[in-house]
């Protein structure tokens, strides 16, 4: 959570300064701020999903040691500066920061951590208040540029960005948040990737040719070819004779004496 505040709110300070001049010139830093904070939120959500929940049973101190800050004042600061978050998420933000403050290893930097957090909390509040001053045409123009940048993201990251906006995790007014969600939803999906077989063959895979039907002999059984002889089931093997030349009378077979064998 501290990583999100550290990186995102530094960009928020830049946005707040540029918004004092011209909204048109402020679009680029606004986009940089929104996309930067969205990436931090998505990264923080991924890291937290890998950690098991750790309940905290330690009671809150009356004052944070070495400071004059009450936990109650810290919670009020979170509620006032991060009012765009749900109460459950503000509870989680307070609990995460409180856990860091009460760690003994942070005793020497506890006051500096609180001051740093307070400055950035006021900066986030300043950003959302200034974005609320944009006119409807300016918000629509910002939404168009936002969609142009979102179109460069992979489909999965674009969907995650839409979920971050729909859950209200970015410090933008509700009207502007709705415009940004609609702008992302109107981005056409990328065409489906071709099948692997088509990529390898350079086209659609061709179906295998059907085998040719084999001739059938008497009784429906296929004949058996042996060299130059064709034997049908139930028939005597016969040699295939070449055709006689044209104009030639067929020769009569000589009689074979009885008792002789043919080899």
Protein Blocks (a to p, Z undefined) as FASTA:
>chain_A
ZZmmmmmmmmmmmmmmmmmmmmklmmmmmmmmmmmmmmmmmmmmmmmmmpccdddfbdcd
fbdghiabdfklmmmmmmmmmmmpcfklmmmmmmmmmmmmmpmklmmmmmmmmmmmmmmm
mmmmmmmmmmmmpcfklmmmmmmmmmmmmmmpcfklmmmmmmmmmnopaccdfklmmmmm
mmmmmpccddddddfklmmnopacddddddddddddehhiacddehjbccdehiacdddd
ddddehiacdddddddehiacZZ
